[in-house]
Amino acid sequence: MNDFIIETKKLTKKVGSTRVVNNVDLKVKKGEIYGFLGPNGAGKTTTIRMLLGLARPTKGSIHIFGKDVKKEKLSILKKVGSLVEYPSYYGHLSARENLETVRLLLDVPKSRIDEVLSIVRLTKDAKRPVKGFSLGMKQRLGIATAVLGNPELLILDEPTNGLDPSGIIEIRELIKSMPKDHGITIVLSSHLLSEIDQMATQVGIISKGQMIFQDSISKLREQSTSKIKLTINDAESAWKTLLTHGYTTDLVHNQLSIENGSDEKVAKIVKSLVQNDYSIYRVEEEKKSLEEIFLELTGQEGSL
């Protein structure tokens, strides 16, 4: 048996004649925080709905815990917790009472309520009506509900959406602690690349229904080519001088830019400029942001 908690093969969903998910091979290992990224309409939410049995694939397979979802859906979903969109709750009831209504359906011990309240740090607010909670507290209650049944896999769709900075930090720290402290594997979809960067161990990018990248964040960053920028006096003249010496650079906003420059090449260019009496004020490396890499991969499809 392999160590994938989730493995899909050629997962496809057609709506009319359009393939909103097209031959997606998703692989999530045990203990990971897997960041699932994609522009609006890329097929991200549809994929999540298929994983949770809320939408039926047109073709392809889904295996969770090594079991075929088509054949063993109920036994699989008993070990899966999820929070899709905003959590539902009864505003006039307390956090504890809301969890009790779910506990009865799941048939788990009553002591589990105190455990999940502690996990999401709501113990002190357990008896307060939920209608008085902040958005971050409501989101934490939603996660508490999702983990009430002791899931091995937790699927969270946009868990920080709409939260203020302090709420985002709360949810981020909570998610990061779960694999280590509670042995839960997490699939996390988000349109905030900076959040995925700070939480995820692996990332999958879906664009126009197809998986275009699946690896670690560090591997994603390696997709980027860095530039060396030189701030220099009389940049245009220096640019022309370098051309006569066989060095190709770009002149951008009164700076010289070297694409894919090795250390040796940069050193030779700097030496040439100094020998020709140019003053070099600054040499700096400029790497593309995660957002820029994403937009390159998706063909400038649009923001997340």
HELIX and SHEET records of a PDB file:
HELIX    1   1 LYS A   44  LEU A   51  1                                   8    
HELIX    2   2 VAL A   69  LEU A   77  1                                   9    
HELIX    3   3 ALA A   95  LEU A  106  1                                  12    
HELIX    4   4 SER A  111  ILE A  119  1                                   9    
HELIX    5   5 THR A  123  ASP A  125  5                                   3    
HELIX    6   6 VAL A  130  GLY A  132  5                                   3    
HELIX    7   7 LEU A  135  ALA A  146  1                                  12    
HELIX    8   8 PRO A  165  HIS A  182  1                                  18    
HELIX    9   9 LEU A  193  MET A  199  1                                   7    
HELIX   10  10 ILE A  217  ARG A  221  1                                   5    
HELIX   11  11 ALA A  235  THR A  244  1                                  10    
HELIX   12  12 ASP A  263  GLN A  275  1                                  13    
HELIX   13  13 LEU A  290  LEU A  297  1                                   8    
SHEET    1   A 3 THR A  18  VAL A  24  0                                        
SHEET    2   A 3 PHE A   4  VAL A  15 -1                                        
SHEET    3   A 3 LYS A  27  LYS A  29 -1                                        
SHEET    1   B 4 THR A  18  VAL A  24  0                                        
SHEET    2   B 4 PHE A   4  VAL A  15 -1                                        
SHEET    3   B 4 LYS A  59  ILE A  64 -1                                        
SHEET    4   B 4 LYS A  67  ASP A  68 -1                                        
SHEET    1   C 6 VAL A  80  VAL A  84  0                                        
SHEET    2   C 6 LEU A 153  ASP A 157  1                                        
SHEET    3   C 6 THR A 185  SER A 189  1                                        
SHEET    4   C 6 ILE A  33  LEU A  37  1                                        
SHEET    5   C 6 GLN A 202  SER A 207  1                                        
SHEET    6   C 6 GLN A 210  SER A 216 -1                                        
SHEET    1   D 4 ASP A 250  VAL A 252  0                                        
SHEET    2   D 4 GLN A 255  GLU A 259 -1                                        
SHEET    3   D 4 LYS A 227  ILE A 232 -1                                        
SHEET    4   D 4 ILE A 280  GLU A 286 -1                                        
END                                                                             
